[in-house]
Amino acid sequence: MADQPERAEEQEIGTSRAETDEPAVLELARRIVEESRVRTHYYVKIGVSAFLCALLLLVGVPVFMESRVTGSLSYTALGVVLVGFGLILAVAVIVLLFRPPFGK
């Protein structure tokens, strides 16, 4: 008969531990989900920036070259602007790669 009060005490202790551990587990799960979102957002930013960089350079260089052949100053300016923005995006991708927002 003395075992029953001890078992009841152990069950209460186990229940109280579970109740105190539950917020910690929820907080840990929330942190994991948030870190996953940050990583996904980071990789999407790198992908989009790299794609736009390549696109601007692939369009800007031929526009600039063709404008020099035809002698059109407005197309020359357009080509220079496209290549300039492509290079700015290339620098942005390099900065993003060397400064990730996670893993601190």
N, C-alpha and C positions, 0 to 999 in steps of 0.2 A: 504494500500500500504506500510505502514511503517513496516508491519509484514514480508514482503518478504525479505528485507535486513537482518533482525534479524535472520530469518530462514536460510538464506544463510550462515550467520556467524556461526550459531550453527552447520550447516552441515560441514563447514570447520574445526571447532574446533573438532567435532567428528571424522572427517577423519584424522586430524593430530594426535589425540590421538591414533587412531587405528594404524597409521603408526609407532608411537613411541612405542606402546605396542607390536607390532609384533616381533621385535627382542628379546624382553624379553620372550615372549611366546615360541619362537623357542629355546632359550637358556634353558629354563626350560624343554622343551620336550627332548632336547638333554641330559640334566643331568639325567632325569628319565630313558631314554634308557640306558645310560652308567651305572647307578647304577644297573639296572636290569641285564645287562651283567656281572657286577662284582659279583653280588649275585649268578647268575647261575654258573659262573666259580668257585666260592668258594665252592658251594655245590657239583659240579662235582669232584673237587679236593678231598674233604672229602670222597665222595663215592668211588672213585677209590682207594684212599689210604687205606680205611678201607677194601675194597674187597681184595686188594693185601696183606695186613697184615694178614687177615684171611687165605688166600690161602697159603701164605708162612708158617704160623704156622701149618696149617692142613697137609701140605706136609712134613715140616721139622721135626716135632716131630716123626711121624712114621718112617721116614728114619733113624733118630738118634737111635730110639729104636731097629729097626731091625739090624742096623749095630753093636750095642752092643751085640746082640745075636749071630751074625755070626762072630764077631771079625774083621770086616773090618774097617781099620783105615780111608780109603778114604771116605767111606760112612758116617763114624762118623763126619769127617770134613765137608762133604756136609750138613749133618743134622744140625750141629752147625751153619754153615754159613746161611742156610735158616732160622733157628730160630732167629739168630742175626738180619738179615735184616727185619724179621717180627716184631721184637721188636722195631727196629729203626722206622719203619713205624707206629707202634702204638704210639710212642712218637710224631711223626709228626702229626698224627691225633689229639692227645690231644692238641698240641700247636695250630693247626689250629682252633680247637673248642673254645679255650679261647682267641684267638686274631683275631677276624673277621676284614676284611679290611674296613668294612662299619659301620655306626652307631656311628661315632665319634662326 
